[in-house]
């Protein structure tokens, strides 16, 4: 009697076979060459130069922000250099009606979504006027509690689904953020309701000082989406074309009712975690820094655009000068903001009538502050 | 008018607002087909559809985040936390996010969210179901906290909470869900948030209380009347913000007060009520303001809860100290 051969289940093999499938999606290599012609989003020259302009602008904004912070003219600041493709190319795939729920490093995206730069500066300084989100601008202010924005994004996307709005909720966190319960709850809720959300994990390799390897046994962060039953992709986060394409496709699926996507962008932050005293030399070597700087998103995109004949040093200098000028202007505007009063704080606590305690305190402070 | 239990009044309030405002959504764990573990949402999914009344995955923090996101698209979520002991799973969404939402967006995105949740002792639940955690949320600026003690109040207050433009925590004492019926109008009516109700008038002592302790206090007041004391019972109904006017008016009339809560002495809001009375009416007082509260232990094991919970006898004992001071 021939024994029927039973299929042997091997959980170790299952894991490996899933992990092996998460190859890094790349279109533009470090030399600025297209290596994945089929995936090329074929952006117009105008779109390509606009995306480059935004990345250059953001690099300058980062440099200026760091020096303004050192001069005491800016407050809380989380450097962005190295993450321009991850931030700006993902945002480039969005439309105005899409809603962004950023993490604290994701100020460039909300600025390019429409937040006036001087408001971003006021937010950094800790002035409430920086947070008065203009009517019609679909953003939330940057989230400080790591992961909280993920569950909120699921809610915004559910709202869009219920309203029949053809828009997506887009949210960002980092590699450390994927260890949070809210990360899992967010992608899981979004998957269960099949809502139009895009979850971006900007894997810049360190959660402050804790290396990516200490966060999880998972080989990729993208594969965490599989557990939630949502499409997930690992992308070269230093490659603007790959980040753009992955986000564009995710948005298209979302708008078509096919639910959320998780995108891991493999990138690096050149600077410290924030300007509040973090010293990356304690946890990174300059060899690692140099290794990543070779993959710089601007260098490869510049090469690609120059090769196409649509970018030049002159053009780049124009962008740099304009950025510097606008930053100067925005700082001036931020300087002009009035001194904050306790009575201002009381007035934004609630919509409508104040409870007795705040009303009493408002009366007291209004009198004190009118002197 | 219909005779309703408190749970029926609560269901009726949600039904009324689901009918009145298409932006109202009701969601939480098991609130759909099942109608909630206490049947608070009984029949609502059938009547209003799965789009408006729906189940969530089992994750309280996610439910809170969902509510926040839904407000950003113009909805008015009525979310259920299945038991308020699970607050700790959702405390960031509640205190870290919702309470701050108007503030951190400069007033652009107010948060009209109602969080309904059962709590309270005396019904032999496992751990983390019965705790009186209202003090934790009442101490968080940005939140309104409501605790009804009757079916009539529950409906009017819940409708006000749902209509409110700011986050409201609406806590439902499990022991009161089906303990008695009361005439409740079938139409919409509101009871303003932040307004207490004098449940019994008196002139010798004010008992300031809320939730299930309203009924223990009324029992105590009746017993004390037989001994010749006229006792007033003030039901706060909203514990944050307090109705200072009613509290102070009562104390100025009776010149003596005690504050009664089911929460431990170091928890709840009794200390806050005492402070307000001291700051505003000390010259009216003939005696110190004392508190009746549970001991400062963790909420006890079910078989011991009735010896731990404050009751009418504890209230009478403390009332007499103040009355004979």
Interface residues (C-beta under 8 A of the other chain):
Chain A: X99 X101 X128 X129 X131 X132 X133 X134 X135 X140 X141 X145 X148 X150 X151 X152 X153 X154 X155 X156 X157 X158 X159 X160 X162 X163 X165 X169 X181 X182 X185 X186 X188 X189 X192 X345 X347 X348 X349 X350 X351 X352 X355 X356 X357
Chain B: X25 X51 X56 X57 X59 X61 X62 X64 X65 X66 X67 X68 X69 X70 X71 X72 X73 X74 X75 X92 X93 X96 X97 X102 X103 X104 X105 X106 X107 X108 X109 X110 X141 X142 X144 X164 X165 X166 X194 X240 X241 X242 X244 X245
